Amino acid sequence: MKDLLLAIRREFLMALHDPRRLVFLFGAAVAYLIVFGLLYVPNIVKDVPCVVYDAENSHFSRELVRDIESSDSMRAVLFVDSEEDMREALRQKQAYAAIEIPADFSRKVKTGQSAEVLYMANGANIILTNITSSAMQDILADFSDRFAAERTALRTGGDEELLQNMISPAHAHLRVLYNTTQGYMFFFLLGLAMVAFQQGILFAVGAAICGEYEQLRAGAGDWQGPSWLLLVAKLVLYFALAMLSYLLVTVLVQYVFAIPLKAPLGTLLGLAAAFIVAAMSFGIFASAIFPREMEFVRAIIMYPVPAFILSGYTWPQESMPIWLQMVAEAFPLSWFSNTVRELFLIGSSPSYAACLGKLAGLAVLFFALGGVWYRRNGHHGADLHSVGDRGAQKLALEQAVCRSDAGGLPVH
């Protein structure tokens, strides 16, 4: 135990000497929270700019235009006089959606025919396309029901509200659970913060391991104990620091960005502990493959984007090819990010126990592989250091012999 405490103290002093490790651990996730938290402050997308071409320009068509302008999702910023101008407005990104009301709109509607309103959108941004298309469908459905009820009430003298219920007897009652406003902050922010948190762990652990390798290669290694004890000390220290960092992230998420934690804190921290151990083990394994720090950084910097996409956080894993689902199972983030979101927003996760088991399995696997490579690299570095010492001693002896021969002195 005394040797372990000495190793932990040594590692802590080295972390203070190389403050990048602490910056990675505590700064990465916090920076992502601040940047993307400010980005998603509106929480929902509304007032998407649209262009309107009212070819009829009648009282009836202008009533539809007023319905469009009163929508929270769309905002008419441009009115044009031709379809060419409407398309040009889309090309120039003056608007992201376009509505064309035909010249025979009121005639067709009032004679019982079907009138088609053209809706076009810039499909390059599917978020804006989905928002405006859903809003336009709702606007046209409400407009049609209201007009049908008004016409029937004028002919029959009946009650307009009753007639509207008869014309459209079934209505959808939307109830969204857990993210009631369908806000993007609740959906994206936690996942992005967890990606940065994982990257901070990998960079910190990688810097610690690669720094040890570089000391051995330079013949400056000062650790005389067993290599496995030093590795355990690194794990213990960075695990404690990573848990503190995760607590900081949790506090910021709850009290700064107002994302409620509905699950017990202990449940969340239990999952975080398993993930941290798995991520550190993955970092040890990666640094064993890439023992030079620059190589490690170049390799690990390519990891976060594929890991985030394959985790199923934004695109469901069930819709991915089978072979990609199998690749995703090897990434600790796949068993962490979605579960964290469910714990925050829902309060529980049906896959919680399975995720703990998977993370534990990945931790054992990567730690075993990385530990073997770490000991091999450590012994190799120690051997190089020993060979270097013997070479230096041999060279000094040869120089002494030469000096003795030149001075005619006997050699002892």
N, C-alpha and C positions, 0 to 999 in steps of 0.2 A: 504493500500500500504506500509505503514511504517513497519507493522508487516511482510509483505512478504519480504521486503528488509532485515530485520533482520534475517529472516529464511534463506534467500539465503546466507547472510554473514556467518551465523553459519555453513551452509552446506559446503561452500567453505573452511572454516577453518578446518573442519573435513576432507575434501578431502586432504588438505595439510598435515594434521596430519597422514593420511593413504595414502601415495603416490602410493600404488598399484592401486588405482582407476584411477589415471592419466596415469599410465604406461599402464594399460589395454586399456584405451581410445585411447591414441596416439601411443602406441607401437605395438599393435597386428597387425593392417593392414600394418603398415610400415615394420615390420619384415617379414611378408608374401611377400610383394612386393619385398624386397631385396633378400630373399632366392629363391623364385620361379622365380623372374625376371632374376637372374643370371643363374638359371637352364635352362630357355627357351631362353637365349641369341642367340643361333644359329637360333632359330625361326622355322627351318624346319629340318626334319630328312633326312640325306643323307649318302651315303657311307656305307650302311648296309653290314656287312661282309657276304660273300657267298663263298661256296665251289663248285668247278667245277670238274666233272668227264667226260672227253672227251674220250669215248670208241673208237672212230674212229681215232682221232688225224690226220685228213687230212687237206689239205689246206682249204677246204670248211668249215669244222667244226671249224677250228681255226679262220676263218672270223667271225663266230657267237660269238666265245669267245671274240674277239676284240670288237664287238658291246656291249657285256655285260660289259666289262671293261671300256668302254667309257661312260657308264651311270652314271649320277649323283646320282642316287638312290642306286646303288649297287656297291660293290667293291670286286673283286675276291681276296681273301686272301689265298686260299689254293687250290691246284690241287692234286687230288688223282687218284689212279689207279683201284679202285673197288667201287662198290656200297656200300659194307659193310663199307669201310673207309669213304665214304660220309655220311652215316647214323651215324657213330660214331662221326664225326665232329659236326653234329647237336646235338647229345646227350651231348657232352662235351662242347657245346656252343662256339666252335671255330668259328662257323658261324651260322647265323640265317636263311639262305636260301641255297638250294642246287640245282644245275642244272646238269642233266645227258644227254649227247648227245649220242644217240645209235650208235652202230658200223656200222649200215647200213644207216646212216643218208644221206650221199651224194648220194648213189645209189638210194635210194627211191625218193629223191627230183628230181634227174636228169632224172628219168624214169617216172615222173608224178605221183608217188604215194605219199601218205600222210606220212610224217615222224613225229613221236611224240617225242618231247623233254620233259623229265620228270623234273618237278619243284616240289620241296618239301620245306616246311617252318616250322619253329618252331612256331606252332599255339598258344603257351602259351602267346605270346605277339602279340595281334591282330594288333597293330599299325605297327609293322615291317612287319607282314604278308601282310597287305593291301598295304603297300608301295612297297614291292618287287614283289608281284603278279601283280600289275598294271604295274610296270616297265617292267617285263618279257613279259607280253602280248604285250606291245608297241614295245619292241625289236623284238619279233618274227614276228609281223605284218609288221614292216618296212623291216626286213630281207627278208621275203617272197615276198613282193611287189618288192623290189629291184632286187631280183634274177629272178623273172618272167619277169621283164622288160629287164634285160640283156640277158636272153635266147631268148626272142622274137626278140630283136634287132639284135642278131647274126644271127638268121634264116632269118629274113626279110630285114635286112639292114635299118630298120626304126630308127627314133629318139628315144633314150632311155627314155628321159624325157616325151615325148609325149605318148609313150607306157605305162609308169608307171601311167600316169594320166588316160589312158584308162582302165588299169587293176584295178586301185583303184580310180574310178571317184568321190567318195564321201568322204570327210574328215570332221572330227569334229573340229570345231573351238571353243576352250575352252575360255570362258570369265568368270572369277570369280569376282563378285562384292564385294566391301567393305573390303574383306580380300584377296587381289589379290595374295599374296604369299602363302595363306592357312597356315599362320604361327601359331604355337601353342601358342606363347606369346599373340597374339591378342585374341585367343580363350579362353585360360584358366586363364590368369593372373588376369583379372578384377574380375572374379567370385571368385577366391581364396581370393583376397583382400577383397571383400565384405563379405565373410564368416568370416574372421578374424575381420573385422570392426564390424560386428554384435556381435561377441563373446566378443569383448572389451566393447561394450555397456552393454551387459548382465552382465558381471562380475563387471563392475563399479557400475551399478544400484543395482545389487544384494548385493554387499558389503555395499552400503549405507543403503539399507533397512534392511538387516540382522543385520548390526551394531546397528541400532536403536532398533531392537527387543532385542538384547543382552544387551544393556544399560538398557532397561526397566526390563528385567529379573534380572539384577544385582542390581536394585534399584538405578541406577546412571543416570537415565534420567533427563536431565536439561531443556527440552522443556515444557513450561507451557501453550502454546497456543493450538488451535485446531489441531488435527492430520491431517486433510485434508489440512491445510495451509502448514504444514511441507512437506507433500507429493507433493504439487504443487511446493514448493521451490526446492525440489530435481529435479523435472522434468525440471523446467526452467534452473537450473544450468547445468545439464548434457546434456540438449538439446543444449545449447550454446557451451559447450565443444565438444560435438560430431560433431557439424557443423564445428568447427575449425579443428577437426581431419579429417573430410571428405574433406575439402578444401586442407589440406596438402597432402592427398592421391591423389587427383586430380592433384595437381601440380607435384608430383612425377611421376604419370602415364604419364603425357604429356611431361614433360621436361627431365626426366631421362630415361624412358623406351620408349619414342617416340611413344606412342599410341595416335593418334590425337583425340581430342574432336571435333566432327563435329556438335553437337547440341549446341544451345545457353547455356551459363553457367547457366542462370536463370532456364532453363528447367531442367537441371541436379540437381540443388540445390533444386528445388521444390519437385522432387521425393525423394531426400535424406532426406528432412525435414519430409515428410510423413512417410518414412521408419524409421527414428530415433524415432519418436513419437510412432510408432507401436512396435518397438523393445523394447523401454523403458517400454511401457505398458505390453508387454509380460514378461519382467524382473520383474516388480512389481508383476504380477500374479504368476510367478514361485517362487519368494521369499516369497510370502504369503503362498504358499503351503509348502515350505521348509524354515521355518523361521530361522533355524540355519545355519550359513554360510557354515560349512562343508557339511551339507546335500545339500544345494543349489549348491555348487560347484560340488559335485558328480553327481547331477542330470543334471545340465546344461552342463556338459562336454560331455554328451552323445548326445547332441542336434545337433551340427554343421554338422556332417557327414550325418545323415539322412536328415537334412534340405537342404543341398547342393545337394544331389542326387535327392530328391523329387522336388526340385525347377525346374527341367527340364533343367538345365544349360548344362549338358553333355549328358543326355539321355532324349529324348523328352517325355513330360508328356503324350502325345497322345498314346504312346506305353506302358504306365503303366496300370495296372488294375484300374478299375473305383474306387474301394474303396481307393486305394492309391492316386488317383487324388483328392479325397475328403479330405483325410488327409493333402495333400500338400497345400490345400487352406487355412488351418489354420496357416501356417507358413509365417511370413512376407517376408522372403527371396524369396519365390515363386513369389512374385509380384514386386521384385526389381532387382535381379541379371541379368536376361535376358534383362530387359528393359535398365539397365545401359549399357550393352554391345551394344545394338542397338543404344543408344544415342551417344556413343563414335564412333562406326564404321560406322553407317548409317547416323546419324544426326536426326533421328526421330524414333518413335515407334507407330505402329497403336494401341497398347494396353496401351498407356501412360495414358489416362484418366481413363480407367478401373482399372489400377494398383493404381492410386491415390485413387479412390473410395474404392477399396478393402483394401488398407492400412489404410484409414481413418476408415473404418468399424471395422477392427481388433483392431485399437488403442482404439476406444470407448469400444468395447467388453472387451478387456483385462484390460483396465483401470478401468472400472466399477467393474469387478469381483475382481481385485486386490485391488482396493480402499476399497471395503467393507471388504475384509479380513484384509487389513492393519488396518482399524479402529478397527475391532474386536480384532486383536492381540495387538494393541496399548492400547485399554481400558483394556484388560486382563492383560497386563503388568503393567499398572497404578494401577489396582486393587490389583495385587500382591504386588506392592510397598507399597500401602496404608495399606494392611493387615500386611505386614512386619513391617511398622512403628508402627501400633497399638500394635502388639505383643511385640515389643521392649519396648514401653511405659509401657505396662502391667507388663513386667518382671522387669523393673526398679522400678515400684511402689511396687511390691511384695518384692524386695530386700530391699527397704527403710523401709517397714513395719517390716521386720525381724530384721533389725538393730535397729529399735526403740524399739521393744519388748525386744531384748537382753539387751538394756541399761536402761530399765525401764522408758522410756520417753513416754509421751503421743503422740499419733498420731493425726495429724491435717489433 
